[in-house]
Amino acid sequence: MATPLVAPDVVGIAEVARLANVSKTTVSSWVSRGTTPPLPPSTRLAGGHVWRREHIVTWLANRAPVEDCSDCARLGVDPCNR
């Protein structure tokens, strides 16, 4: 049996944006490109995608540099390898 989730254990696009220090638009781009963590079953609600907070925190800690060049200067990364 799956462990029930409580509200602080789940995050949506707005919470992911806050955790990643990026805009909701950037997170939506990640989702549309499939660069967010894979969604476990039953994690798309009428209001949008939801993830386990622990999965997002781990993913953010381990992900490759940002792909959205608008964030490069702020984050001090160069995903284009210029």
C-alpha positions in Angstrom: 0.0 0.0 0.0 1.3 3.5 -0.9 2.2 5.9 1.9 -0.4 8.7 1.9 0.9 12.1 1.1 0.3 15.2 3.2 0.3 18.7 1.8 3.9 19.6 2.8 5.1 16.5 1.0 3.8 17.5 -2.4 4.7 20.5 -4.6 3.3 22.0 -7.8 4.8 24.2 -10.4 4.8 27.3 -8.1 6.6 25.5 -5.3 9.1 24.0 -7.7 9.8 27.5 -9.0 10.4 28.8 -5.4 12.7 25.8 -4.6 14.7 26.3 -7.8 14.6 30.1 -7.6 13.2 30.4 -11.1 9.9 31.6 -12.6 6.9 29.4 -13.0 7.3 29.8 -16.7 10.7 28.2 -16.5 9.3 25.3 -14.6 6.5 24.9 -17.1 9.1 24.8 -19.9 11.0 22.1 -18.0 7.7 20.1 -17.8 6.9 20.6 -21.5 10.5 19.5 -22.5 10.4 16.5 -20.1 13.3 17.7 -18.0 11.6 17.5 -14.6 11.7 14.3 -12.6 9.5 11.6 -14.1 6.1 11.9 -12.7 5.0 8.9 -10.6 1.5 7.6 -11.3 -1.5 9.7 -10.3 0.5 13.0 -10.1 -1.4 15.1 -12.6 -4.3 16.8 -11.1 -6.9 19.2 -12.6 -4.7 22.0 -11.3 -1.5 20.6 -12.9 1.4 18.4 -12.1 2.5 17.6 -8.5 5.6 15.9 -7.3 7.0 14.6 -4.0 9.0 17.4 -2.5 11.9 15.0 -1.7 12.1 14.1 -5.4 12.3 17.7 -6.5 14.9 18.6 -3.9 17.1 15.6 -5.0 16.6 16.4 -8.6 17.5 20.1 -8.2 20.6 19.1 -6.2 21.7 16.7 -9.0 20.5 18.2 -12.2 22.7 19.5 -15.0 23.2 23.2 -15.4 20.2 25.3 -16.4 19.1 25.0 -20.0 17.3 28.3 -20.1 19.9 30.9 -21.1 17.8 33.7 -19.5 18.9 32.3 -16.1 22.6 31.9 -17.0 23.9 35.2 -15.6 21.9 35.0 -12.4 23.0 31.4 -11.7 26.6 31.9 -12.9 26.4 29.0 -15.4 26.8 28.7 -19.1 24.7 25.8 -20.5 25.7 26.7 -24.0 29.4 26.1 -23.2 30.5 29.4 -24.8 
